Amino acid sequence: MIEDLISTGKSSLQVCEVVKNAGAEILGVVSIFNYGFPQADEAFKLAGIPYRSLSNYQVLIKLAQEKGYITDAALKSLLKWRENPAEWHG
């Protein structure tokens, strides 16, 4: 399977289930980007489906910081968001 984005993995794994039920074998999931949330790691582990991403949130933030695209204050806010996006209030 190929995905654009993996956050929690829920939607990707739902699609994998549909494809499996149609008779296909899922070898794994590849995405362009992921947020690196532990929920995704756990969900894919429980499903027994490996996944890889071309890039992730940590790489994006590091590059943005190196290039001067974000301030130190913005960096703190972005890292705080990553800890708990559901309850983040920037």
C-alpha positions as CSV (number, residue, x, y, z in Angstrom):
1,M,0.0,0.0,0.0
2,I,1.1,3.5,-0.7
3,E,-0.1,6.4,1.5
4,D,0.5,10.1,1.5
5,L,0.4,10.6,5.3
6,I,0.3,8.4,8.3
7,S,-0.8,10.0,11.6
8,T,-2.3,7.3,13.9
9,G,-2.3,4.7,11.2
10,K,-6.1,4.1,11.6
11,S,-7.2,5.0,8.1
12,S,-4.2,3.2,6.4
13,L,-4.9,0.0,8.3
14,Q,-8.6,0.2,7.5
15,V,-7.7,0.3,3.8
16,C,-5.3,-2.6,4.3
17,E,-8.2,-4.6,5.8
18,V,-10.5,-3.8,2.8
19,V,-7.7,-4.8,0.4
20,K,-7.0,-8.0,2.3
21,N,-10.7,-8.9,2.3
22,A,-10.6,-8.5,-1.5
23,G,-8.0,-11.2,-1.6
24,A,-4.8,-9.2,-1.9
25,E,-1.7,-9.7,0.2
26,I,-0.4,-6.7,2.1
27,L,3.4,-6.7,2.2
28,G,3.6,-3.3,4.0
29,V,2.7,0.3,3.8
30,V,4.9,3.1,2.5
31,S,4.0,6.7,3.1
32,I,5.5,10.0,2.0
33,F,5.3,11.5,5.5
34,N,4.4,10.5,9.0
35,Y,4.1,12.4,12.3
36,G,5.9,9.7,14.3
37,F,3.1,9.2,16.7
38,P,3.5,6.2,19.0
39,Q,-0.2,5.2,18.2
40,A,0.8,4.5,14.6
41,D,3.8,2.3,15.7
42,E,1.5,0.3,18.0
43,A,-1.4,0.0,15.5
44,F,0.9,-1.3,12.7
45,K,2.6,-3.6,15.1
46,L,-0.7,-5.1,16.3
47,A,-1.8,-5.5,12.7
48,G,1.4,-7.2,11.8
49,I,2.0,-4.8,8.9
50,P,5.4,-3.1,8.5
51,Y,5.5,0.5,7.4
52,R,8.1,3.0,6.3
53,S,8.0,6.7,5.4
54,L,10.1,8.8,3.1
55,S,10.2,11.6,5.7
56,N,8.7,12.5,9.1
57,Y,7.9,15.3,11.5
58,Q,11.3,15.3,13.2
59,V,13.2,15.7,9.9
60,L,10.8,18.4,8.8
61,I,11.2,20.4,12.0
62,K,15.0,20.0,12.0
63,L,15.3,21.1,8.4
64,A,13.0,24.1,9.0
65,Q,15.0,25.1,12.0
66,E,18.4,24.8,10.1
67,K,17.0,26.8,7.2
68,G,15.7,29.5,9.5
69,Y,12.1,29.0,8.5
70,I,10.9,28.9,12.1
71,T,11.8,30.9,15.2
72,D,12.8,29.3,18.5
73,A,9.3,30.2,19.9
74,A,7.6,28.5,16.9
75,L,9.9,25.5,17.4
76,K,8.8,25.2,21.0
77,S,5.2,25.4,19.9
78,L,5.6,22.8,17.2
79,L,7.3,20.4,19.5
80,K,4.6,20.9,22.1
81,W,2.0,20.2,19.4
82,R,3.7,16.9,18.6
83,E,3.5,15.8,22.2
84,N,-0.3,16.0,22.3
85,P,-2.0,17.4,19.2
86,A,-5.5,16.7,20.4
87,E,-5.1,19.1,23.3
88,W,-2.7,21.6,21.9
89,H,-3.7,25.2,21.9
90,G,-1.1,27.3,20.2
